[in-house]
Amino acid sequence: MKKKSGLFGLILLLIIAAIFPVNQAFGENEGEIVVTTKVVNVREGAGLSFPIVKKLTKGETYPIVNEDGDWIEIRIGAGKTGWVANWLVGKKSDSNQVKQESGQGIITGSSVRVRTGPGTTFQTVGSITKGTAVDIIEKNENWIQIKHAGIEGWVSADYLKLTKASENAVEKDTMQKKEESEQSLQTGVTLVDRLNVRSEPSKSSATLGKLNKNTTVTVYRIENDWVEIDFQGSHGWVAESYIELGKNKSETKINTTGTTARVTVSGLNVRKNASPNSKIIGSVNKDETYQVLQTTGQMTQLQLSDSKKGWVVSWYLEIENAEQTTKKKKIDVKGSKITTIHDGTILRSKPDGNSQIVAQVKEGETFSVLGMEGDWYSIKLKNGQTAYVAGWIVTIEGNAEQIQRPGVEKYLADKVIVIDPGHGGRDSGTVGVGGTLEKNLTIRTAELLRDKLHAAGAKVILTRSSNTYVPLPSRVSTSHINNADAFISLHYDSTKDQIASGITTFYYHDYQQNFASTLANSLGSTMQVPNRGSRYGDYHVIRENNRVATLIELGYLSNPVEELRITTNEYQETITTAIFNGLARYFK
């Protein structure tokens, strides 16, 4: 009996060991997570559709038990575990682990431009000559982020050769480097009693509850004539006319008393409040001048007439008569040299984009700097003539700082963008004529788009960052729980007709139509494939989504010619740039 009992005990021990890994049985963990956001939900399973079992707060740490795709299983008590999304937590570094450097690379082009982000739409911050060794920070298939002699930015992967050590050290996936940034929030005070709070920005939507007069609320954003507010721990909408908006908590107003501004574009929208999403109340035209009342963030308030004032995007204004403006700055740039970074760089007679053209010069030409007026350098030509060149289209050597002109990326700063790479895991999606799997192509596109948006200052969340299956409700939940400013689901199309070609952008709800149309226009003006425009589509990820959302079919894998084009680096770069520009245009 003793022998049988011992044998039974050994068998039981082996079964337990098979079910519970040794590291769990003896309390050894796979590291720890630290909560990096204000509140993180712990769920029963690895997905947003599972029930919440616990809430964690920022700074708390818990042992890691297991990982599954974008989810981490943690120990939350004696014999209890739960799952958290990896984009909401960080991993505590092991003190015994040696941190690897990203490595180095060698510039192979004659004069390679360094940009603020991974794409040609980003501003140039300098150039590096052939043969220069640079430190590598991170990379994707088309662009590499580098650092050299005080210059940090992105260069085209075509002009950089990695050392062997670097090829092993640089990781393509940058999801672990995502930073949580607090949203810029406003406060507001209700002006009437029993103010209806609705589920959507529409009088016909469901009423969530009511607010009394003089109630202070947190404001997330303004959309048309509606204001999105915090209501009982969730989000709701109230009519803008019944709420008085307060000062933005994270923005500082700049005193611009006595300052005037000249409008630099025609048809610039004037808005009711200091938000690019506020109601449009009029427009102003190029070369018109107005008194500046105040500047808050990226918006400037103008005195339009004796009784009317409004807000415009500061980017399209040229400030005049202000002590703090660059025109009044006295910067000693004598002895510095500038180098042109574009072929056909225009030199003008005055420091003004509308002045007479003096000459056009090639890329790489160098000139001595005589002085600086605003954002323009005065230089001397070989014939002794003085000319002016814009500071943002040249690089400078000397004491002066590199001038950067704001680009479209300014509109994307702090926006929450959820990118949904279609399919994944056991769901391969469509299969191209040449064997291309849709699930692999969508994640590739998503990563390139993510890098561009991240460089522009947007908070980017992927519904999946690896080859994992994510249920459709979980993808939608990612949009809701992160209060996404935009949700984009990426797909590639297929049909029995192997000649079918082009890009189609879908929406379901009316409040999504403008977003889909804006992206469709950007894609149509950029891509050399048929643009099928924006149209209604009954897809779960946009139908069940209460945020601004779209689903884009980025081309036909069933077309053998289009499949070859779609899978090229050039197409992937161009398509993600078009979406990036479309997003910026939508938030403009």
JOSUL-V226852 format. One record per residue. N is the residue number from 1. RES is the residue in three letters. SS is DSSP state (helix for helix, strand for strand, loop for the rest). Layout:
BEGIN
{{N | RES | SS} {N | RES | SS}}
END
This chain:
BEGIN
{{1 | MET | loop} {2 | LYS | helix} {3 | LYS | helix} {4 | LYS | helix} {5 | SER | helix} {6 | GLY | helix} {7 | LEU | helix} {8 | PHE | helix} {9 | GLY | helix} {10 | LEU | helix} {11 | ILE | helix} {12 | LEU | helix} {13 | LEU | helix} {14 | LEU | helix} {15 | ILE | helix} {16 | ILE | helix} {17 | ALA | helix} {18 | ALA | helix} {19 | ILE | helix} {20 | PHE | loop} {21 | PRO | loop} {22 | VAL | helix} {23 | ASN | helix} {24 | GLN | helix} {25 | ALA | helix} {26 | PHE | loop} {27 | GLY | loop} {28 | GLU | loop} {29 | ASN | loop} {30 | GLU | loop} {31 | GLY | loop} {32 | GLU | strand} {33 | ILE | strand} {34 | VAL | strand} {35 | VAL | strand} {36 | THR | loop} {37 | THR | loop} {38 | LYS | loop} {39 | VAL | strand} {40 | VAL | strand} {41 | ASN | strand} {42 | VAL | strand} {43 | ARG | strand} {44 | GLU | loop} {45 | GLY | loop} {46 | ALA | loop} {47 | GLY | loop} {48 | LEU | loop} {49 | SER | loop} {50 | PHE | loop} {51 | PRO | loop} {52 | ILE | strand} {53 | VAL | strand} {54 | LYS | strand} {55 | LYS | strand} {56 | LEU | strand} {57 | THR | strand} {58 | LYS | loop} {59 | GLY | loop} {60 | GLU | loop} {61 | THR | strand} {62 | TYR | strand} {63 | PRO | strand} {64 | ILE | strand} {65 | VAL | strand} {66 | ASN | strand} {67 | GLU | strand} {68 | ASP | strand} {69 | GLY | loop} {70 | ASP | loop} {71 | TRP | strand} {72 | ILE | strand} {73 | GLU | strand} {74 | ILE | strand} {75 | ARG | strand} {76 | ILE | strand} {77 | GLY | strand} {78 | ALA | loop} {79 | GLY | loop} {80 | LYS | strand} {81 | THR | strand} {82 | GLY | strand} {83 | TRP | strand} {84 | VAL | strand} {85 | ALA | strand} {86 | ASN | helix} {87 | TRP | helix} {88 | LEU | helix} {89 | VAL | strand} {90 | GLY | strand} {91 | LYS | strand} {92 | LYS | loop} {93 | SER | loop} {94 | ASP | loop} {95 | SER | loop} {96 | ASN | loop} {97 | GLN | loop} {98 | VAL | loop} {99 | LYS | loop} {100 | GLN | loop} {101 | GLU | loop} {102 | SER | loop} {103 | GLY | loop} {104 | GLN | strand} {105 | GLY | strand} {106 | ILE | strand} {107 | ILE | strand} {108 | THR | loop} {109 | GLY | loop} {110 | SER | loop} {111 | SER | strand} {112 | VAL | strand} {113 | ARG | strand} {114 | VAL | strand} {115 | ARG | strand} {116 | THR | loop} {117 | GLY | loop} {118 | PRO | loop} {119 | GLY | loop} {120 | THR | loop} {121 | THR | loop} {122 | PHE | loop} {123 | GLN | loop} {124 | THR | strand} {125 | VAL | strand} {126 | GLY | strand} {127 | SER | strand} {128 | ILE | strand} {129 | THR | strand} {130 | LYS | loop} {131 | GLY | loop} {132 | THR | loop} {133 | ALA | strand} {134 | VAL | strand} {135 | ASP | strand} {136 | ILE | strand} {137 | ILE | strand} {138 | GLU | strand} {139 | LYS | strand} {140 | ASN | loop} {141 | GLU | loop} {142 | ASN | loop} {143 | TRP | strand} {144 | ILE | strand} {145 | GLN | strand} {146 | ILE | strand} {147 | LYS | strand} {148 | HIS | strand} {149 | ALA | loop} {150 | GLY | loop} {151 | ILE | strand} {152 | GLU | strand} {153 | GLY | strand} {154 | TRP | strand} {155 | VAL | strand} {156 | SER | strand} {157 | ALA | helix} {158 | ASP | helix} {159 | TYR | helix} {160 | LEU | strand} {161 | LYS | strand} {162 | LEU | strand} {163 | THR | loop} {164 | LYS | helix} {165 | ALA | helix} {166 | SER | helix} {167 | GLU | helix} {168 | ASN | helix} {169 | ALA | helix} {170 | VAL | loop} {171 | GLU | loop} {172 | LYS | loop} {173 | ASP | loop} {174 | THR | loop} {175 | MET | helix} {176 | GLN | helix} {177 | LYS | helix} {178 | LYS | loop} {179 | GLU | loop} {180 | GLU | loop} {181 | SER | loop} {182 | GLU | loop} {183 | GLN | loop} {184 | SER | loop} {185 | LEU | loop} {186 | GLN | strand} {187 | THR | strand} {188 | GLY | strand} {189 | VAL | strand} {190 | THR | strand} {191 | LEU | loop} {192 | VAL | loop} {193 | ASP | loop} {194 | ARG | loop} {195 | LEU | strand} {196 | ASN | strand} {197 | VAL | strand} {198 | ARG | strand} {199 | SER | loop} {200 | GLU | loop} {201 | PRO | loop} {202 | SER | loop} {203 | LYS | loop} {204 | SER | loop} {205 | SER | loop} {206 | ALA | loop} {207 | THR | strand} {208 | LEU | strand} {209 | GLY | strand} {210 | LYS | strand} {211 | LEU | strand} {212 | ASN | loop} {213 | LYS | loop} {214 | ASN | loop} {215 | THR | loop} {216 | THR | strand} {217 | VAL | strand} {218 | THR | strand} {219 | VAL | strand} {220 | TYR | strand} {221 | ARG | strand} {222 | ILE | strand} {223 | GLU | strand} {224 | ASN | loop} {225 | ASP | loop} {226 | TRP | strand} {227 | VAL | strand} {228 | GLU | strand} {229 | ILE | strand} {230 | ASP | strand} {231 | PHE | strand} {232 | GLN | loop} {233 | GLY | loop} {234 | SER | strand} {235 | HIS | strand} {236 | GLY | strand} {237 | TRP | strand} {238 | VAL | strand} {239 | ALA | strand} {240 | GLU | helix} {241 | SER | helix} {242 | TYR | helix} {243 | ILE | strand} {244 | GLU | strand} {245 | LEU | strand} {246 | GLY | loop} {247 | LYS | loop} {248 | ASN | loop} {249 | LYS | loop} {250 | SER | loop} {251 | GLU | loop} {252 | THR | loop} {253 | LYS | strand} {254 | ILE | strand} {255 | ASN | strand} {256 | THR | loop} {257 | THR | loop} {258 | GLY | loop} {259 | THR | loop} {260 | THR | strand} {261 | ALA | strand} {262 | ARG | strand} {263 | VAL | strand} {264 | THR | loop} {265 | VAL | loop} {266 | SER | loop} {267 | GLY | loop} {268 | LEU | strand} {269 | ASN | strand} {270 | VAL | strand} {271 | ARG | strand} {272 | LYS | loop} {273 | ASN | loop} {274 | ALA | loop} {275 | SER | loop} {276 | PRO | loop} {277 | ASN | loop} {278 | SER | loop} {279 | LYS | loop} {280 | ILE | strand} {281 | ILE | strand} {282 | GLY | strand} {283 | SER | strand} {284 | VAL | strand} {285 | ASN | loop} {286 | LYS | loop} {287 | ASP | loop} {288 | GLU | loop} {289 | THR | strand} {290 | TYR | strand} {291 | GLN | strand} {292 | VAL | strand} {293 | LEU | strand} {294 | GLN | strand} {295 | THR | strand} {296 | THR | strand} {297 | GLY | loop} {298 | GLN | loop} {299 | MET | strand} {300 | THR | strand} {301 | GLN | strand} {302 | LEU | strand} {303 | GLN | strand} {304 | LEU | loop} {305 | SER | loop} {306 | ASP | loop} {307 | SER | loop} {308 | LYS | loop} {309 | LYS | strand} {310 | GLY | strand} {311 | TRP | strand} {312 | VAL | strand} {313 | VAL | strand} {314 | SER | helix} {315 | TRP | helix} {316 | TYR | helix} {317 | LEU | strand} {318 | GLU | strand} {319 | ILE | strand} {320 | GLU | strand} {321 | ASN | loop} {322 | ALA | loop} {323 | GLU | loop} {324 | GLN | loop} {325 | THR | loop} {326 | THR | helix} {327 | LYS | helix} {328 | LYS | helix} {329 | LYS | loop} {330 | LYS | loop} {331 | ILE | loop} {332 | ASP | loop} {333 | VAL | loop} {334 | LYS | loop} {335 | GLY | loop} {336 | SER | loop} {337 | LYS | strand} {338 | ILE | strand} {339 | THR | strand} {340 | THR | strand} {341 | ILE | loop} {342 | HIS | loop} {343 | ASP | loop} {344 | GLY | loop} {345 | THR | strand} {346 | ILE | strand} {347 | LEU | strand} {348 | ARG | strand} {349 | SER | loop} {350 | LYS | loop} {351 | PRO | loop} {352 | ASP | loop} {353 | GLY | loop} {354 | ASN | loop} {355 | SER | loop} {356 | GLN | loop} {357 | ILE | strand} {358 | VAL | strand} {359 | ALA | strand} {360 | GLN | strand} {361 | VAL | strand} {362 | LYS | loop} {363 | GLU | loop} {364 | GLY | loop} {365 | GLU | loop} {366 | THR | strand} {367 | PHE | strand} {368 | SER | strand} {369 | VAL | strand} {370 | LEU | strand} {371 | GLY | strand} {372 | MET | strand} {373 | GLU | strand} {374 | GLY | loop} {375 | ASP | loop} {376 | TRP | strand} {377 | TYR | strand} {378 | SER | strand} {379 | ILE | strand} {380 | LYS | strand} {381 | LEU | loop} {382 | LYS | loop} {383 | ASN | loop} {384 | GLY | loop} {385 | GLN | loop} {386 | THR | strand} {387 | ALA | strand} {388 | TYR | strand} {389 | VAL | strand} {390 | ALA | strand} {391 | GLY | helix} {392 | TRP | helix} {393 | ILE | helix} {394 | VAL | strand} {395 | THR | strand} {396 | ILE | strand} {397 | GLU | strand} {398 | GLY | loop} {399 | ASN | loop} {400 | ALA | loop} {401 | GLU | loop} {402 | GLN | loop} {403 | ILE | loop} {404 | GLN | loop} {405 | ARG | loop} {406 | PRO | loop} {407 | GLY | loop} {408 | VAL | helix} {409 | GLU | helix} {410 | LYS | helix} {411 | TYR | helix} {412 | LEU | helix} {413 | ALA | loop} {414 | ASP | loop} {415 | LYS | loop} {416 | VAL | strand} {417 | ILE | strand} {418 | VAL | strand} {419 | ILE | strand} {420 | ASP | strand} {421 | PRO | strand} {422 | GLY | loop} {423 | HIS | loop} {424 | GLY | strand} {425 | GLY | loop} {426 | ARG | loop} {427 | ASP | strand} {428 | SER | loop} {429 | GLY | loop} {430 | THR | loop} {431 | VAL | strand} {432 | GLY | loop} {433 | VAL | loop} {434 | GLY | loop} {435 | GLY | loop} {436 | THR | loop} {437 | LEU | strand} {438 | GLU | helix} {439 | LYS | helix} {440 | ASN | helix} {441 | LEU | helix} {442 | THR | helix} {443 | ILE | helix} {444 | ARG | helix} {445 | THR | helix} {446 | ALA | helix} {447 | GLU | helix} {448 | LEU | helix} {449 | LEU | helix} {450 | ARG | helix} {451 | ASP | helix} {452 | LYS | helix} {453 | LEU | helix} {454 | HIS | helix} {455 | ALA | helix} {456 | ALA | loop} {457 | GLY | loop} {458 | ALA | loop} {459 | LYS | strand} {460 | VAL | strand} {461 | ILE | strand} {462 | LEU | strand} {463 | THR | loop} {464 | ARG | loop} {465 | SER | loop} {466 | SER | loop} {467 | ASN | loop} {468 | THR | loop} {469 | TYR | loop} {470 | VAL | loop} {471 | PRO | loop} {472 | LEU | helix} {473 | PRO | helix} {474 | SER | helix} {475 | ARG | helix} {476 | VAL | helix} {477 | SER | helix} {478 | THR | helix} {479 | SER | helix} {480 | HIS | helix} {481 | ILE | helix} {482 | ASN | loop} {483 | ASN | loop} {484 | ALA | loop} {485 | ASP | loop} {486 | ALA | strand} {487 | PHE | strand} {488 | ILE | strand} {489 | SER | strand} {490 | LEU | strand} {491 | HIS | strand} {492 | TYR | strand} {493 | ASP | strand} {494 | SER | loop} {495 | THR | loop} {496 | LYS | loop} {497 | ASP | loop} {498 | GLN | loop} {499 | ILE | loop} {500 | ALA | loop} {501 | SER | loop} {502 | GLY | loop} {503 | ILE | strand} {504 | THR | strand} {505 | THR | strand} {506 | PHE | strand} {507 | TYR | strand} {508 | TYR | loop} {509 | HIS | loop} {510 | ASP | helix} {511 | TYR | helix} {512 | GLN | helix} {513 | GLN | helix} {514 | ASN | helix} {515 | PHE | helix} {516 | ALA | helix} {517 | SER | helix} {518 | THR | helix} {519 | LEU | helix} {520 | ALA | helix} {521 | ASN | helix} {522 | SER | helix} {523 | LEU | helix} {524 | GLY | helix} {525 | SER | helix} {526 | THR | helix} {527 | MET | loop} {528 | GLN | loop} {529 | VAL | loop} {530 | PRO | loop} {531 | ASN | strand} {532 | ARG | strand} {533 | GLY | strand} {534 | SER | strand} {535 | ARG | strand} {536 | TYR | strand} {537 | GLY | loop} {538 | ASP | loop} {539 | TYR | loop} {540 | HIS | helix} {541 | VAL | helix} {542 | ILE | helix} {543 | ARG | helix} {544 | GLU | loop} {545 | ASN | loop} {546 | ASN | loop} {547 | ARG | loop} {548 | VAL | loop} {549 | ALA | strand} {550 | THR | strand} {551 | LEU | strand} {552 | ILE | strand} {553 | GLU | strand} {554 | LEU | strand} {555 | GLY | strand} {556 | TYR | strand} {557 | LEU | loop} {558 | SER | loop} {559 | ASN | loop} {560 | PRO | helix} {561 | VAL | helix} {562 | GLU | helix} {563 | GLU | helix} {564 | LEU | helix} {565 | ARG | helix} {566 | ILE | helix} {567 | THR | loop} {568 | THR | loop} {569 | ASN | helix} {570 | GLU | helix} {571 | TYR | helix} {572 | GLN | helix} {573 | GLU | helix} {574 | THR | helix} {575 | ILE | helix} {576 | THR | helix} {577 | THR | helix} {578 | ALA | helix} {579 | ILE | helix} {580 | PHE | helix} {581 | ASN | helix} {582 | GLY | helix} {583 | LEU | helix} {584 | ALA | helix} {585 | ARG | helix} {586 | TYR | helix} {587 | PHE | helix} {588 | LYS | loop}}
END
